[in-house]
Amino acid sequence: MKRRLFLGAGTAALANLPKCSYAQTTAPSTALNAFAPPGPIAPLRASADRIIDLNVCLRPFRAQGPRIASEQRYGKTIVHHYGHGGSGWSLSWGSARLALPLIRASGHKQIAVIGCGAIGLTTARVAQMNGMKVRIYCKERPPEVASSKATGLWSPDSRICSSEYATPAWTQAWASMARSSFKTYQSLLGLADRPVEWRDGYILSDIPFDQPLPDSAHGGIDEPDYPDLIGELDDIRPKSVLLRPGEHPFRVAHAKRFTQMSFNISSYQRLLMDDFLRAGGEIVHEVFEHPRQFGALRERTVVNCTGYGARALLGDKSIIPVRGQTARLVPQIEVDYALIYRGHNLFMLPRRDGVLVQAQGEHDFGNEDTRIDRALSVAAVERLATLFA
Ligand SMILES: Cc1cc2nc3c(=O)[nH]c(=O)nc-3n(C[C@H](O)[C@H](O)[C@H](O)COP(=O)(O)OP(=O)(O)OC[C@H]3O[C@@H](n4cnc5c(N)ncnc54)[C@H](O)[C@@H]3O)c2cc1C
């Protein structure tokens, strides 16, 4: 390794990413070498013996996008709010604000929220901030919920719908969700425990960024086409910078630098829980086998934020599981940059609770297998190590 280069990294730029990866969300327009080097880059200690945790969770993907709709059943107003694919954390606040008029329309001031993940917690908070009393009912709460196992990047367009459903009206609603969430996240910067942070990252590539990847390098071979939405948000995304040879320390031919918002999920969801409880919220453990059980709840308005759980609970087969596995390495506080290795379906995000390494398998789409495949993560960590060798 050329340590000098790691300690004096150069300027940066952005890349084409494998379709539907988080990296795609970080690909605004590219400027060439526009800024001075950002400062030293500490090498990642990428070795499998530093894995401290492995997790699998399922993204609740719907080709139509999230379901935000209300119905009258079992003597209740039921507002459905689920199906946020790979964008649940990123869109949560704005999505909750889209659901709010449906909740308000019931006229009830005491509401039940089913689910305590990213969507349930933020929906509950938005309802509280609008004068409602909220009780959350859930099978699991953080850190047991699927949301706790997410990576933690601002990725508002990740597996959020398929191209055929991205009409202009849909795209407008999506952009409004994304902007509204983005705005809220800026108010969560600079807090103790850093629930939200901005980070630089590098997109690395073996081939020039203007050369398309071979199909086999896209991962997720069963995936549908995803719409190119992110351009709608160009005015709120820092531009990426293309690095010239010698301006970065990584052992790859091509690199870009980007800047993106990220979430320290453990401290962020703790903050959400604390705020919810401080505002008079209650959390009740309850497992629903059938939606008719909503009829027995005290509250007359029920907001269904059960994520992937809605598939079994409602028999809603429009929710498709997209498996995601992450490994967490021993925290390295000095590593303050993300990495995306284009064409290798590999993503690394440093968080306060560890360095997240996400590897996408070829058959993750439609795959509901939540068993851990340790070999997949070990291979991902070993691949990362080659960038620093
Ligand atoms: C590997 C991976 C990485 C990801 N990274 C990111 C990222 O970087 N950025 C981003 O924005 N998004 C990311 N996502 C997507 C994000 O995690 C999801 O969109 C989000 O977690 C969905 O939240 P949710 O609240 O709808 O579901 P969940 O977190 O699954 O919460 C559902 C809640 O409902 C409860 N529940 C379900 N069924 C029942 C029932 N029958 N009875 C009672 N309670 C029930 C559960 O117990 C839980 O409390 C990632 C996903 C994966 C898999």
The ligand as an SDF file (V2000), in Angstrom:
LIG
                    3D

 53 58  0  0  0  0  0  0  0  0999 V2000
  -29.6080   -4.6550    3.7920 C   0  0  0  0  0  0  0  0  0  0  0  0
  -30.5260   -3.4710    3.7430 C   0  0  0  0  0  0  0  0  0  0  0  0
  -29.9920   -2.1970    3.7320 C   0  0  0  0  0  0  0  0  0  0  0  0
  -30.8290   -1.0890    3.6850 C   0  0  0  0  0  0  0  0  0  0  0  0
  -30.2490    0.1370    3.6940 N   0  0  0  0  0  0  0  0  0  0  0  0
  -31.0400    1.2370    3.6310 C   0  0  0  0  0  0  0  0  0  0  0  0
  -30.4350    2.5150    3.6160 C   0  0  0  0  0  0  0  0  0  0  0  0
  -29.2130    2.6400    3.6540 O   0  0  0  0  0  0  0  0  0  0  0  0
  -31.2680    3.5970    3.5430 N   0  0  0  0  0  0  0  0  0  0  0  0
  -32.6270    3.4790    3.4920 C   0  0  0  0  0  0  0  0  0  0  0  0
  -33.3210    4.4950    3.4110 O   0  0  0  0  0  0  0  0  0  0  0  0
  -33.2160    2.2590    3.5310 N   0  0  0  0  0  0  0  0  0  0  0  0
  -32.4620    1.1460    3.5790 C   0  0  0  0  0  0  0  0  0  0  0  0
  -33.0320   -0.0920    3.5880 N   0  0  0  0  0  0  0  0  0  0  0  0
  -34.4990   -0.1930    3.5040 C   0  0  0  0  0  0  0  0  0  0  0  0
  -35.1570    0.0150    4.8390 C   0  0  0  0  0  0  0  0  0  0  0  0
  -34.4960   -0.7540    5.8050 O   0  0  0  0  0  0  0  0  0  0  0  0
  -36.6430   -0.3840    4.7550 C   0  0  0  0  0  0  0  0  0  0  0  0
  -37.2850    0.3320    3.7310 O   0  0  0  0  0  0  0  0  0  0  0  0
  -37.3140   -0.0700    6.0920 C   0  0  0  0  0  0  0  0  0  0  0  0
  -36.6610   -0.8010    7.1070 O   0  0  0  0  0  0  0  0  0  0  0  0
  -38.7970   -0.4030    6.1100 C   0  0  0  0  0  0  0  0  0  0  0  0
  -39.2640    0.0010    7.3740 O   0  0  0  0  0  0  0  0  0  0  0  0
  -40.6520   -0.4510    7.9480 P   0  0  0  0  0  0  0  0  0  0  0  0
  -40.8800    0.3330    9.1870 O   0  0  0  0  0  0  0  0  0  0  0  0
  -41.6880   -0.3800    6.8710 O   0  0  0  0  0  0  0  0  0  0  0  0
  -40.4920   -2.0110    8.2680 O   0  0  0  0  0  0  0  0  0  0  0  0
  -39.8600   -2.7960    9.5300 P   0  0  0  0  0  0  0  0  0  0  0  0
  -38.6090   -2.2110   10.0100 O   0  0  0  0  0  0  0  0  0  0  0  0
  -39.8730   -4.2380    9.1040 O   0  0  0  0  0  0  0  0  0  0  0  0
  -40.9270   -2.5950   10.6830 O   0  0  0  0  0  0  0  0  0  0  0  0
  -42.1380   -3.2940   10.6830 C   0  0  0  0  0  0  0  0  0  0  0  0
  -42.7560   -3.2510   12.0600 C   0  0  0  0  0  0  0  0  0  0  0  0
  -44.0230   -3.9050   12.0170 O   0  0  0  0  0  0  0  0  0  0  0  0
  -44.0710   -4.9410   12.9830 C   0  0  0  0  0  0  0  0  0  0  0  0
  -44.9110   -6.0110   12.4790 N   0  0  0  0  0  0  0  0  0  0  0  0
  -44.8490   -6.6140   11.2670 C   0  0  0  0  0  0  0  0  0  0  0  0
  -45.8240   -7.5440   11.1750 N   0  0  0  0  0  0  0  0  0  0  0  0
  -46.4990   -7.5170   12.3510 C   0  0  0  0  0  0  0  0  0  0  0  0
  -47.6080   -8.2390   12.8620 C   0  0  0  0  0  0  0  0  0  0  0  0
  -48.1990   -9.1880   12.1590 N   0  0  0  0  0  0  0  0  0  0  0  0
  -48.0250   -7.9570   14.1110 N   0  0  0  0  0  0  0  0  0  0  0  0
  -47.4200   -7.0160   14.8580 C   0  0  0  0  0  0  0  0  0  0  0  0
  -46.3870   -6.2880   14.4050 N   0  0  0  0  0  0  0  0  0  0  0  0
  -45.9320   -6.5450   13.1730 C   0  0  0  0  0  0  0  0  0  0  0  0
  -42.6120   -5.3570   13.1560 C   0  0  0  0  0  0  0  0  0  0  0  0
  -42.4470   -6.0480   14.3810 O   0  0  0  0  0  0  0  0  0  0  0  0
  -41.9220   -3.9880   13.1190 C   0  0  0  0  0  0  0  0  0  0  0  0
  -42.0800   -3.3720   14.3720 O   0  0  0  0  0  0  0  0  0  0  0  0
  -32.2380   -1.2390    3.6410 C   0  0  0  0  0  0  0  0  0  0  0  0
  -32.7830   -2.5200    3.6720 C   0  0  0  0  0  0  0  0  0  0  0  0
  -31.9340   -3.6230    3.7030 C   0  0  0  0  0  0  0  0  0  0  0  0
  -32.5410   -4.9850    3.7220 C   0  0  0  0  0  0  0  0  0  0  0  0
  1  2  1  0
  2  3  1  0
  2 52  2  0
  3  4  2  0
  4  5  1  0
  4 50  1  0
  5  6  2  0
  6  7  1  0
  6 13  1  0
  7  8  2  0
  7  9  1  0
  9 10  1  0
 10 11  2  0
 10 12  1  0
 12 13  2  0
 13 14  1  0
 14 15  1  0
 14 50  1  0
 15 16  1  0
 16 17  1  0
 16 18  1  0
 18 19  1  0
 18 20  1  0
 20 21  1  0
 20 22  1  0
 22 23  1  0
 23 24  1  0
 24 25  2  0
 24 26  1  0
 24 27  1  0
 27 28  1  0
 28 29  2  0
 28 30  1  0
 28 31  1  0
 31 32  1  0
 32 33  1  0
 33 34  1  0
 33 48  1  0
 34 35  1  0
 35 36  1  0
 35 46  1  0
 36 37  1  0
 36 45  1  0
 37 38  2  0
 38 39  1  0
 39 40  1  0
 39 45  2  0
 40 41  1  0
 40 42  2  0
 42 43  1  0
 43 44  2  0
 44 45  1  0
 46 47  1  0
 46 48  1  0
 48 49  1  0
 50 51  2  0
 51 52  1  0
 52 53  1  0
M  END
$$$$
